[in-house]
Amino acid sequence: MRKEYDFSNSKRAKDVPHLSKLQNDGKTRITIMLDNDVLTAFKERAQAEGIGYQTLINAALREACKSKPVDEESLRRIIREELKAS
């Protein structure tokens, strides 16, 4: 960065109306590491559905948060179904 840049009169994002709106929409910017094949799959699916891949990832995470953990009975049922299928 150049030393002659002067940011003494700059404003914080919260003081600029359109930037402030972006910060108050109930979302938080994060950095996350995903496997390349997972990201590719979400991007392909999102393109096919005509939505953004980040929106699709958010929906998948939201759905995962709603689901309850697999209990022993459900696991046994799933294994029996899989064994019958093979």
C-alpha positions in Angstrom: 0.0 0.0 0.0 1.3 3.4 -0.8 2.3 5.7 2.0 0.6 8.7 0.5 -2.9 7.2 0.9 -4.8 9.2 3.5 -7.6 7.4 5.3 -8.1 10.0 8.0 -11.5 11.1 6.5 -12.7 7.6 5.8 -15.9 6.2 7.3 -16.5 2.8 9.0 -18.8 0.4 7.2 -21.5 0.9 9.9 -21.6 4.6 9.0 -22.2 4.1 5.3 -25.9 3.2 4.8 -25.7 0.6 2.1 -22.7 -1.1 3.8 -24.4 -1.0 7.2 -27.4 -2.7 5.7 -25.2 -5.6 4.5 -23.8 -6.0 8.0 -27.2 -6.2 9.8 -28.9 -8.9 7.8 -28.4 -11.7 10.3 -25.5 -13.2 8.6 -21.8 -13.4 9.5 -18.9 -13.6 7.1 -16.6 -16.5 7.9 -13.7 -18.4 6.2 -14.2 -22.2 5.9 -12.2 -24.9 4.4 -14.1 -27.4 2.3 -13.0 -30.4 0.3 -12.7 -29.6 -3.4 -15.1 -32.3 -4.4 -17.7 -31.1 -1.9 -17.5 -27.6 -3.1 -17.7 -28.7 -6.8 -20.8 -30.7 -6.0 -22.5 -27.8 -4.3 -21.6 -25.4 -7.2 -22.9 -27.9 -9.8 -26.1 -28.4 -7.9 -26.6 -24.7 -7.3 -26.1 -23.9 -11.0 -28.7 -26.6 -11.9 -31.1 -25.1 -9.4 -30.4 -21.5 -10.4 -29.3 -20.4 -6.9 -26.0 -19.4 -5.4 -23.8 -22.2 -4.0 -23.3 -20.4 -0.7 -27.1 -20.3 -0.3 -27.3 -24.0 -1.0 -24.5 -24.8 1.5 -26.4 -22.6 4.1 -29.6 -24.5 3.4 -27.8 -27.9 3.8 -26.3 -26.8 7.1 -29.6 -25.4 8.3 -31.3 -28.8 7.5 -28.5 -30.7 9.3 -29.0 -28.5 12.4 -32.7 -29.4 12.4 -32.2 -33.2 12.2 -31.7 -35.2 15.3 -28.8 -37.6 15.8 -29.2 -41.2 14.6 -30.3 -43.4 17.4 -29.4 -47.1 17.7 -32.8 -48.3 16.5 -32.7 -46.1 13.4 -29.1 -47.2 12.7 -30.1 -50.9 12.9 -33.1 -50.3 10.6 -30.9 -48.6 8.0 -28.2 -51.3 8.1 -30.9 -54.0 7.7 -32.3 -52.2 4.7 -28.9 -51.8 3.1 -28.1 -55.5 3.7 -31.4 -56.5 2.0 -30.6 -54.3 -1.0 -27.2 -55.9 -1.6 
